[in-house]
Amino acid sequence: QVQLVESGGGSVQAGGSLRLSCEVSGYMASEYCMGWFRQAPGQEREGVAGVDKYLSTNYADSVKGRFTISKDNAKNSLYLQMNSLKPEDTGMYYCAAGRWCPSARVVVDTHGRMMDYWGKGTPVTISS
């Protein structure tokens, strides 16, 4: 059974940092493309960062230079380091995995439509 469990969310002030983690079980993370997605109240889900099976990465324009996605295949885990956080980064953050994706860019640009498995999310609140 495939499971993804996120952790690391919380409440911080603008300018602060958080590191999200996603523990994977039931499959090898190295065999899947993965991504981080977020959804703010009343808004559509959006792609934040993606990584393909070859560890190429891609980011939404709104987080480029501030967020870093990484995957540790040995630990079967996905991470999102978030720096210089802004109030508009507030939302529920989800980790997801897909059996197939043409590129990390597509993972982000399709906002999760290509993902097959999802975690339950971890909340992030950034205060000004």
C-alpha positions as CSV (number, residue, x, y, z in Angstrom):
1,Q,0.0,0.0,0.0
2,V,1.4,3.3,-1.1
3,Q,1.5,6.0,1.7
4,L,2.9,9.5,1.8
5,V,3.1,11.3,5.1
6,E,4.0,15.0,5.3
7,S,5.4,16.7,8.3
8,G,7.2,20.0,9.2
9,G,4.4,22.5,8.7
10,G,3.8,25.2,11.2
11,S,3.3,28.9,11.9
12,V,6.2,31.3,11.3
13,Q,6.6,35.0,10.7
14,A,7.4,36.4,7.3
15,G,11.0,36.0,6.4
16,G,11.3,32.8,8.3
17,S,12.0,29.3,7.2
18,L,10.4,25.9,7.3
19,R,11.4,22.4,6.1
20,L,8.7,20.0,5.0
21,S,9.3,16.3,4.9
22,C,7.4,13.6,3.1
23,E,8.0,10.0,4.1
24,V,7.2,7.4,1.5
25,S,6.2,3.8,2.0
26,G,4.9,1.1,-0.3
27,Y,7.1,2.0,-3.3
28,M,10.6,3.2,-4.1
29,A,10.7,7.0,-4.3
30,S,13.5,6.6,-6.9
31,E,11.0,5.1,-9.4
32,Y,8.5,8.0,-9.3
33,C,8.3,11.6,-10.1
34,M,7.3,13.6,-7.1
35,G,6.2,17.1,-6.1
36,W,4.9,19.5,-3.6
37,F,1.6,21.3,-4.0
38,R,-0.3,23.8,-2.0
39,Q,-3.8,25.0,-1.6
40,A,-4.8,28.2,0.1
41,P,-8.4,28.6,1.4
42,G,-10.7,29.4,-1.4
43,Q,-8.1,28.9,-4.1
44,E,-7.2,26.2,-6.5
45,R,-4.4,23.8,-5.9
46,E,-1.1,24.9,-7.4
47,G,2.2,23.2,-8.1
48,V,5.1,24.5,-6.0
49,A,8.0,22.3,-6.9
50,G,8.6,19.0,-8.7
51,V,11.4,16.5,-9.2
52,D,11.6,13.8,-11.8
53,K,13.1,10.3,-11.6
54,Y,16.5,11.7,-12.7
55,L,16.4,14.3,-9.9
56,S,15.8,17.2,-12.2
57,T,13.8,19.9,-10.5
58,N,11.4,22.7,-11.4
59,Y,9.7,25.4,-9.4
60,A,6.7,27.7,-9.7
61,D,7.8,31.2,-10.5
62,S,6.5,32.5,-7.2
63,V,8.9,30.3,-5.2
64,K,12.0,30.3,-7.3
65,G,15.1,31.3,-5.4
66,R,13.3,30.7,-2.1
67,F,12.3,27.1,-2.1
68,T,14.4,24.0,-2.7
69,I,13.0,20.5,-3.4
70,S,15.1,17.5,-2.8
71,K,14.7,13.7,-2.8
72,D,16.7,11.3,-0.7
73,N,16.2,7.9,-2.4
74,A,18.1,6.1,0.3
75,K,15.7,7.4,2.9
76,N,12.7,7.2,0.6
77,S,11.8,10.7,1.4
78,L,11.0,14.1,-0.2
79,Y,11.8,17.5,1.3
80,L,11.0,21.1,0.7
81,Q,13.2,23.7,2.2
82,M,11.3,27.0,2.3
83,N,13.2,30.2,3.0
84,S,12.2,33.9,3.0
85,L,8.6,32.9,3.6
86,K,5.8,35.3,2.7
87,P,2.2,35.5,3.9
88,E,1.1,34.4,0.4
89,D,2.9,31.1,1.0
90,T,0.2,30.2,3.5
91,G,-1.8,27.1,2.7
92,M,-2.0,23.3,3.1
93,Y,1.1,21.7,1.5
94,Y,0.8,18.3,-0.1
95,C,3.3,15.8,-1.2
96,A,2.4,13.6,-4.2
97,A,3.9,11.0,-6.4
98,G,3.3,9.9,-10.0
99,R,4.3,6.8,-11.8
100,W,4.9,8.7,-15.0
101,C,5.7,12.3,-15.9
102,P,7.6,13.7,-18.9
103,S,9.5,16.2,-16.7
104,A,9.6,18.0,-13.4
105,R,8.2,21.1,-15.2
106,V,5.1,19.2,-16.1
107,V,4.7,18.1,-12.5
108,V,4.5,21.7,-11.5
109,D,2.6,23.1,-14.4
110,T,-0.2,20.5,-14.3
111,H,-0.7,21.3,-10.6
112,G,-0.9,17.7,-9.5
113,R,-3.2,16.3,-12.2
114,M,-0.5,13.7,-13.2
115,M,0.1,12.5,-9.6
116,D,-1.3,9.1,-8.5
117,Y,-0.7,9.2,-4.8
118,W,-1.2,11.9,-2.2
119,G,-0.4,12.6,1.4
120,K,-2.9,14.3,3.7
121,G,-1.1,17.5,3.9
122,T,0.7,19.7,6.4
123,P,-0.4,23.3,7.2
124,V,1.8,26.3,6.7
125,T,0.8,29.7,8.1
126,I,3.0,32.7,7.5
127,S,2.1,35.9,9.5
128,S,3.2,39.4,8.4
